[in-house]
Structures are given as structure tokens and as C-alpha cells.
Amino acid sequence: MELHFFLPESELYVDARGLPVDEVPHSTRQWTPIERAGTPVGIVLHDPAGQTDPGLLPKLLEAGGLALEIARLRVELRRQLAEVEASRARIVAAGDEERRRIERNLHDGAQQRLVSIGLALRHAQHELAGGTVGEAPQTLDAAVAELAAAVDELRELARGLPPAQLDAGLAPALRELAGRAPLPVEVRATSARLPAGIEAAAYFIACEGLTNAVKHAKASKVVLSAGRANGKLVVSVADDGVGGAAGAGGSGLRGLADRIAAQGGTLEIRSEPGAGTTLTAELPCG
């Protein structure tokens, strides 16, 4: 006699170990369905030749219905735990493969370019130290071109990776960002942790807004804020600069708008001439 349990979520019949079996096994044995409150619990495979009382098995199954239901739930839980462990193993394997891919690309691409740049600069240094210009200008031009290509490769590798600064949360990351700025930056940020995608988007919003304030706004101060309101994270970068920023004027702001839209958020830029610029993004965060 064998007992097979029915798992309604996956619509599979499994044995006591949670391994799938045929719903109606191809054998000479008879199978009797097990139900509880009209819901299938499993089946029992048995040999009709060995039964002296055909009505005994249904009575036993009915009397042990609760115990069988508990056993089925245990099998289902065991199977779900096994699936979780397998899923974790796949995630770890995918992470390891991605790490190896980045290492290969760094070694074969940007690293080799940087080594080449170092050699070129050393060659130019020797020429200039000898008192002759020689091919130093051409060498330096080639080194600059290689450096630009290396930067592009590094950007391509880093695309989609969350900033390491966010490991401790959004507020510490924003304070660290403000500390690197060449002008005073006041930070007002929530200490609550948020979904990884929302935190990354908020961080890049702050980076872009602060970069624009430093490079274009001629600002003397920036206020950087990030707080929750009505199920949204509201991120604001406000400066006291010259204003007049155009929403579609630069690729940085266009890319930022795309990033925000991908999170289902909105972006607003207020920048009247002479009145500074305020960049405000709202990101849904439940």
C-alpha cells in the first residue's frame, strides 16, 4: 500500500518525500481517492486481492482524515522549503557568475587599457625628461583617448549595479555624498530603509541634482532632502543659484527622468532665472 498526497497549489501528486508521482500510476493496483470536506487530499494505492473487507479502507481513510491532512501539509511545507533552498542556490550561482563576468571584463578591457595608458605616459615622461618633445604630444593624445574609452567601459560595467554607499541606508549615503561636495550641503533624510530600487533611484537623483548645482547653478548652498509622504518618497535638491535650468537640456536630466519613470515616479523642475533651482522627484514606496 502506498500513500500519495495531492498539492493543490502545484496540482501535483507527490510521495511522502515530496517527489512527484503519476496521478494514476500504470500498475495493476487499485487506487482510492482521499478527500476531506470535498477537497482532494491524495490517493491510496492498494492491491484489491489482499482485501478481506472492501469497505474497511474507506472507513479508515475517513477516520484518519485529519491526520492525513496534517501529513499532507507537512509534505507540502517540506517541498516548499526544498524549493526555497534550490532558489537560494540559483541566486548564489547567478551572483558568482556575474562577479566572474565583471572580473573577466575588467581584466580584458579597462585594466588592459589602464596598463597601456600607464606605459604611454611613462614613455612620454622619458621623452620630455630628455629635453626633446619628440612624439610626446601624440603619445599624450593617444593616452587621453584610451582613458576616455576606459571610462566608458567602466560605466558600462557599473550600469545597473547599486551604489556601495547604500549598504548602510539612504540617509548615510546622502550625508557621505554631501561631504564630498565643494559647497555647503544641508541633508534632511529619513533613516527608514526602503526597497533597493527606490533607494538607488533616490541616490542618483541626489547625485545628478548636486552635480548640476555645482557645475551650472553657481550656487552657494544646497538643501538635499528625502522623506516619506502619502506612500511616496519625496526627494528634493534645492540650490540658491542662478536658475534657468531646462528640463530637457542635458542628457543627465533626461536619463534621470527615465530612471524615475521606470520606478513609476514623477519629476518636477522649478528653475526661474535668478531664483535658484529645485528638483523634486516622487517615487512610490508603499
Beta strands, then each sheet from edge to edge (+ up, - down):
strand 1: 2-7
strand 2: 12-14
strand 3: 20-21
strand 4: 30-36
strand 5: 39-46
strand 6: 185-189
strand 7: 222-229
strand 8: 232-239
strand 9: 266-270
strand 10: 277-284
sheet 1: 3+ 2- 1+ 5- 4+
sheet 2: 6+ 7+ 8- 10+ 9-
end
